Amino acid sequence: MPFGRWALWGLEAAVVLLLVNVVWVLLVRHWYRLRGPHPVMLRARCADGWELAVHARRAAVRRFAEPVLLCHGLAANRYTFDFEPPYSVAHYLNDAGFDCFTVEWRGTGHSRRPPPGRRPTDFTIDDHITQDGPALLELALKETGAKQAFWLGHSLGGLVGYGVAQGAEGEKLAGLLELGAPVHLKSEPFLHTLISLGVRAAWPGSIRQEWMSASMAPFLGYIALPLSDLVVNPRHMPPRILRQVSANMMSAMSRKVLLQFQDWISHDAFRSYDRKTDWRAGIAKLQQPVLVMGGSADRLATAANVEAQYALLTSPDRTLHVFGRDRGDKMDYGHGDLIFGTGAPTEVYPVIREWLEQRATPLP
């Protein structure tokens, strides 16, 4: 049989497999879709023209002036914080009387479309700090009429908050809540290997690993994927929640962002893409109230990591809380367990709420 015919059959088979996978992913996402009222989607325009999707969820009875900005981490999206109750920080804080604004960083979810002349993957973490964060803050303050806002960030979202707080908009932040944010990035050899593989896989633009995650979602709870406990410990989550998270919450990773993380991990740094701005050094100058939170079993933002992060702070109002069995909690919390672990709604969320309530401005 001529080689050309074999090549044609191979191409046809690849197209069929791709179509089958697309249909499968769409069915999985429909089956595991989130129920309940959706938040209102707003648009925040950055100074460089990129438009961000910001999902606003308003309190039925607003008790506090300052809104809470909910900021997801790497390879995640808005569902990190705005999920189905009881595993939804946005719903929980709404019930406490706070308006919540959940961002999707550029390149993620509804914020994927770039301005003319830019590629969807043409950005770094610097852009999240200098462009996305200020635009999110401006929108939330405009929508609520507040003078300041609280910033709650998980993982990379917490690091972006540290960067924004050091910029011109820092005075508009009433406080920072850092949840599993790894300011110190020197890690185990396997993480160096993992990030290097990620950089290669993301050539030339990004890794669209959300497709693989959604494809595997129905099987989770029956099988355990390698290194899954880096993100969230599957033993600490109800099986259906694990499948919903896998089907809905994963997002693409830009190669430039992965290259920046590779630099941080290789040199134990938290700095700009051009290596000129040291955001970790700037943490010592912050005077906003800061709540640093971590999990005792977190392999990315380890307990020692967050304790070292806390030691950098000089703010007169700073608090450290590491969740784990040695503190009386029901589990040793991992990275994503701080939000989706079975104990999170009763052990982690109340710490966040109480800290906010003690520092927010009550409305008459």
MIKE-951034 format. One line per field, with one value per residue (C-alpha): residue in one letter; y, z negated, x. Coordinates in Angstrom, 1 decimal, padded with zeros to 4 digits. Example, Ala and Ser with C-alpha at 12.3 -4.5 7.8 and 13.67 -1.06 7.14 Angstrom:
BEGIN
resn = [A  S] $
yy = [-004.5  -001.1] $
zz = [-007.8  -007.1] $
xx = [012.3  013.7] $
***
This chain:
BEGIN
resn = [M  P  F  G  R  W  A  L  W  G  L  E  A  A  V  V  L  L  L  V  N  V  V  W  V  L  L  V  R  H  W  Y  R  L  R  G  P  H  P  V  M  L  R  A  R  C  A  D  G  W  E  L  A  V  H  A  R  R  A  A  V  R  R  F  A  E  P  V  L  L  C  H  G  L  A  A  N  R  Y  T  F  D  F  E  P  P  Y  S  V  A  H  Y  L  N  D  A  G  F  D  C  F  T  V  E  W  R  G  T  G  H  S  R  R  P  P  P  G  R  R  P  T  D  F  T  I  D  D  H  I  T  Q  D  G  P  A  L  L  E  L  A  L  K  E  T  G  A  K  Q  A  F  W  L  G  H  S  L  G  G  L  V  G  Y  G  V  A  Q  G  A  E  G  E  K  L  A  G  L  L  E  L  G  A  P  V  H  L  K  S  E  P  F  L  H  T  L  I  S  L  G  V  R  A  A  W  P  G  S  I  R  Q  E  W  M  S  A  S  M  A  P  F  L  G  Y  I  A  L  P  L  S  D  L  V  V  N  P  R  H  M  P  P  R  I  L  R  Q  V  S  A  N  M  M  S  A  M  S  R  K  V  L  L  Q  F  Q  D  W  I  S  H  D  A  F  R  S  Y  D  R  K  T  D  W  R  A  G  I  A  K  L  Q  Q  P  V  L  V  M  G  G  S  A  D  R  L  A  T  A  A  N  V  E  A  Q  Y  A  L  L  T  S  P  D  R  T  L  H  V  F  G  R  D  R  G  D  K  M  D  Y  G  H  G  D  L  I  F  G  T  G  A  P  T  E  V  Y  P  V  I  R  E  W  L  E  Q  R  A  T  P  L  P] $
yy = [000.0  003.4  005.5  008.4  006.3  005.3  008.9  009.9  007.2  008.2  011.9  010.8  008.7  011.6  013.9  011.4  010.9  014.7  015.1  012.2  013.8  017.2  015.7  013.7  016.8  018.8  016.0  015.7  019.5  019.4  016.5  018.1  021.6  023.8  024.4  027.4  031.2  032.4  035.5  038.6  038.8  042.3  043.5  045.3  047.0  047.0  049.9  047.9  047.1  043.6  043.0  040.8  038.9  039.7  037.7  039.7  038.0  040.5  040.0  039.8  042.1  044.1  044.6  045.9  048.7  047.0  044.3  041.2  040.4  036.7  035.8  032.3  030.7  029.1  026.7  027.6  029.9  031.7  028.4  028.3  030.7  030.7  027.1  025.3  025.7  024.6  024.7  028.3  031.1  033.7  032.3  032.0  035.6  036.8  035.3  037.2  040.5  041.0  041.8  039.5  040.0  036.9  037.6  035.5  036.5  037.2  034.1  032.3  031.4  034.4  036.5  034.6  037.1  039.6  043.1  043.5  042.7  040.4  036.6  034.9  033.6  036.8  037.7  037.1  037.4  041.0  041.7  040.2  042.5  045.7  045.5  042.9  043.6  047.4  047.0  044.5  046.8  049.8  048.0  046.6  050.1  051.7  049.1  049.3  053.0  051.8  053.5  050.2  046.5  043.3  040.9  037.2  035.2  031.5  030.5  032.7  034.9  035.7  036.5  038.9  040.6  041.1  042.7  045.0  046.1  047.4  049.5  052.7  051.1  049.6  052.3  051.1  047.7  047.3  044.1  041.0  037.4  035.0  031.5  028.9  031.5  030.2  033.3  031.1  028.9  026.7  023.3  019.6  018.3  016.8  020.3  021.5  018.5  019.1  022.8  022.0  019.5  022.0  024.6  022.2  021.0  024.6  025.4  027.6  029.2  027.3  024.0  023.4  020.8  021.6  019.2  016.3  017.2  017.3  014.0  012.2  013.8  010.9  008.4  010.3  008.8  005.4  006.0  008.4  010.4  010.8  013.9  014.8  015.6  018.5  020.4  018.9  015.7  013.5  011.7  014.9  015.6  014.1  012.2  014.2  017.5  016.1  015.4  018.7  020.5  018.5  019.1  022.9  024.5  023.7  026.3  026.7  027.7  030.3  029.3  032.7  032.3  028.8  030.3  032.9  030.2  028.2  031.2  031.5  027.9  027.7  030.8  030.8  034.2  036.1  038.8  040.3  038.6  040.9  040.2  043.9  044.0  041.9  041.6  039.4  042.1  044.5  042.5  043.8  047.4  046.6  048.2  046.8  044.2  040.7  037.2  034.5  031.0  027.7  023.9  021.6  019.1  021.6  020.5  023.8  026.4  024.3  025.2  026.2  028.3  030.3  030.7  032.2  034.4  035.6  036.4  038.9  041.0  044.2  045.3  046.0  043.9  040.5  037.0  033.5  030.5  027.0  024.6  021.0  018.2  019.6  022.7  020.6  020.5  017.4  017.0  018.0  020.4  020.3  023.1  023.0  021.3  024.8  025.5  022.1  019.9  018.4  020.5  023.7  025.2  024.7  025.3  027.5  029.7  030.9  032.1  034.2  035.6  036.5  038.2  040.2  041.2  042.5  044.8  045.8  048.9  048.1  049.8  051.5] $
zz = [000.0  000.9  -001.9  -001.0  -001.6  -005.1  -005.9  -004.8  -007.0  -009.9  -009.5  -009.3  -012.4  -014.3  -013.3  -014.4  -017.8  -018.3  -017.6  -019.9  -022.7  -022.1  -022.4  -025.5  -027.2  -026.4  -027.8  -031.0  -031.6  -031.1  -033.5  -036.2  -035.6  -038.7  -039.7  -041.2  -040.3  -038.4  -039.4  -037.2  -034.7  -034.4  -032.3  -033.7  -031.0  -031.7  -030.8  -027.9  -026.5  -027.7  -029.1  -032.1  -033.2  -036.8  -038.3  -040.9  -043.6  -045.8  -049.4  -049.9  -052.9  -052.5  -056.0  -055.2  -052.9  -051.5  -048.8  -048.7  -045.6  -045.1  -043.0  -041.7  -041.2  -038.3  -036.0  -037.7  -037.1  -038.8  -040.2  -042.8  -044.9  -043.3  -043.4  -044.7  -048.4  -050.8  -048.9  -047.8  -049.5  -047.5  -048.8  -052.3  -052.4  -050.7  -053.6  -056.0  -054.3  -051.8  -048.1  -046.2  -042.9  -041.5  -038.7  -035.8  -035.0  -031.4  -029.4  -031.5  -031.0  -029.8  -029.8  -027.1  -024.2  -023.9  -022.5  -018.7  -018.0  -021.0  -021.3  -024.0  -025.6  -025.3  -029.0  -032.2  -035.9  -035.7  -033.6  -036.3  -038.9  -036.9  -034.7  -035.9  -039.6  -039.3  -036.8  -039.1  -042.1  -040.2  -038.9  -042.4  -044.0  -041.3  -041.5  -045.3  -046.0  -048.5  -049.1  -049.7  -049.1  -050.7  -048.6  -049.1  -046.8  -046.6  -045.5  -042.5  -043.3  -046.7  -045.1  -042.6  -045.7  -047.2  -044.0  -043.7  -047.3  -046.5  -043.6  -043.2  -044.0  -047.3  -049.5  -048.1  -049.7  -053.2  -053.8  -052.2  -052.9  -051.6  -051.2  -050.3  -048.5  -048.0  -048.4  -048.8  -045.7  -046.4  -046.3  -045.8  -042.7  -041.3  -041.1  -039.0  -036.7  -036.6  -035.7  -033.0  -031.4  -031.6  -029.8  -027.0  -026.7  -026.5  -023.4  -021.5  -023.6  -026.3  -027.8  -027.4  -030.2  -031.1  -028.3  -029.9  -033.3  -032.1  -030.1  -033.3  -035.6  -035.6  -036.7  -039.7  -043.0  -041.4  -040.2  -041.5  -039.0  -039.6  -041.6  -042.1  -045.8  -044.6  -043.7  -046.1  -048.1  -046.6  -049.9  -051.5  -049.0  -048.4  -045.1  -043.3  -044.3  -043.1  -039.7  -039.5  -040.3  -037.6  -035.0  -035.7  -037.5  -035.5  -033.0  -030.5  -031.5  -029.4  -028.5  -029.6  -033.0  -033.3  -032.3  -035.1  -037.6  -036.4  -037.2  -040.6  -041.4  -040.1  -042.0  -045.0  -043.9  -043.6  -041.0  -037.6  -034.3  -033.6  -037.1  -038.0  -040.5  -043.7  -045.1  -048.0  -049.3  -049.0  -051.4  -054.3  -053.5  -053.4  -056.2  -055.2  -057.5  -056.4  -057.2  -056.1  -055.8  -054.9  -055.2  -057.2  -054.4  -051.5  -049.2  -047.2  -049.9  -052.8  -056.4  -056.6  -053.5  -054.9  -058.2  -056.5  -054.5  -057.7  -059.1  -056.2  -057.3  -059.4  -059.3  -062.8  -062.0  -060.8  -061.5  -060.7  -060.7  -059.5  -059.3  -060.4  -062.9  -065.3  -065.6  -066.3  -062.7  -061.2  -058.6  -057.5  -054.7  -051.3  -048.7  -047.3  -050.4  -052.0  -049.8  -048.8  -051.6  -053.6  -056.6  -054.8  -055.1  -058.9  -059.7  -057.0  -055.9  -059.4  -060.0  -056.8  -057.7  -061.3  -060.2  -057.6  -060.0  -062.6  -060.0  -057.7  -057.9  -059.1  -057.1  -059.1] $
xx = [000.0  001.5  002.8  000.6  -002.5  -001.2  -000.5  -004.0  -005.6  -003.4  -004.5  -008.2  -007.8  -006.2  -009.1  -011.7  -009.9  -009.7  -013.5  -014.3  -012.2  -013.9  -017.4  -016.3  -015.0  -018.1  -020.3  -018.1  -018.3  -022.1  -022.5  -020.3  -021.4  -022.0  -025.6  -027.2  -027.3  -024.3  -022.4  -022.7  -019.8  -018.2  -015.3  -012.2  -010.1  -006.4  -004.1  -002.6  -006.1  -006.5  -010.0  -010.5  -013.6  -014.5  -017.4  -019.3  -021.4  -023.2  -024.2  -028.0  -027.4  -024.2  -022.7  -019.2  -018.0  -014.9  -015.3  -013.2  -011.1  -010.8  -007.7  -006.9  -003.5  -001.6  -003.5  -006.8  -009.7  -012.7  -014.0  -011.2  -013.2  -016.7  -017.8  -020.8  -021.6  -020.3  -017.0  -017.3  -015.5  -017.5  -020.9  -019.5  -018.4  -021.6  -023.5  -021.2  -022.1  -019.2  -019.5  -017.0  -015.3  -013.6  -011.1  -009.9  -006.4  -005.5  -005.1  -007.6  -011.3  -013.3  -010.1  -008.4  -008.9  -006.0  -006.1  -005.3  -001.7  -001.2  -001.2  -003.4  -000.1  001.9  002.1  004.0  003.3  004.5  001.4  -000.8  000.8  001.1  -001.9  -004.5  -004.4  -004.9  -007.7  -009.5  -009.1  -010.4  -013.5  -014.4  -014.0  -016.1  -018.8  -019.1  -018.2  -015.6  -012.3  -010.4  -010.7  -009.4  -007.3  -007.6  -005.3  -004.5  -001.0  000.0  -003.0  -001.5  001.9  000.2  -001.4  002.0  003.2  000.1  000.5  004.0  002.8  000.9  -002.4  -001.2  -002.9  -006.2  -005.8  -007.3  -005.5  -003.9  -005.0  -002.3  -003.5  -000.9  001.3  004.9  007.0  010.1  010.4  013.4  012.0  012.6  014.5  011.3  009.7  012.7  012.1  008.4  008.7  011.3  009.0  006.2  008.2  009.0  005.4  004.2  006.2  005.4  002.7  000.9  -000.2  -003.9  -004.0  -007.6  -008.6  -006.8  -008.1  -011.7  -011.2  -010.1  -012.6  -015.2  -012.5  -011.2  -012.1  -011.5  -008.0  -005.3  -003.3  000.5  001.5  -002.2  -001.6  000.6  -002.5  -005.1  -005.1  -007.8  -008.2  -009.4  -012.2  -015.6  -015.4  -018.0  -016.3  -013.0  -014.6  -016.3  -013.0  -011.2  -013.9  -014.3  -011.4  -008.2  -006.9  -004.1  -000.5  001.4  005.0  006.3  004.6  006.2  009.6  009.2  008.4  011.4  013.6  012.1  012.5  016.1  017.2  014.8  013.4  010.2  011.0  010.0  010.6  013.6  014.9  015.1  012.2  012.5  009.0  010.1  012.4  009.5  007.3  009.3  008.1  004.4  002.3  -001.2  -002.7  -001.6  -003.0  -000.6  -002.2  -000.8  -001.3  000.8  001.0  001.3  004.1  004.2  003.8  005.2  004.7  008.3  007.8  004.9  006.6  009.6  007.2  005.6  009.1  009.6  006.7  007.1  003.4  002.1  -000.9  000.3  -001.0  000.2  -002.1  -000.9  -003.8  -003.2  -003.7  -001.1  -003.3  -006.4  -007.8  -009.4  -006.7  -003.2  -004.1  -002.4  -002.3  -005.9  -007.2  -007.3  -010.3  -011.7  -010.7  -013.7  -012.8  -012.1  -015.7  -015.7  -012.0  -010.4  -013.3  -014.2  -010.6  -010.8  -014.2  -013.3  -010.1  -012.0  -014.9  -012.4  -010.8  -013.7  -015.8  -019.3  -022.1  -024.9] $
***
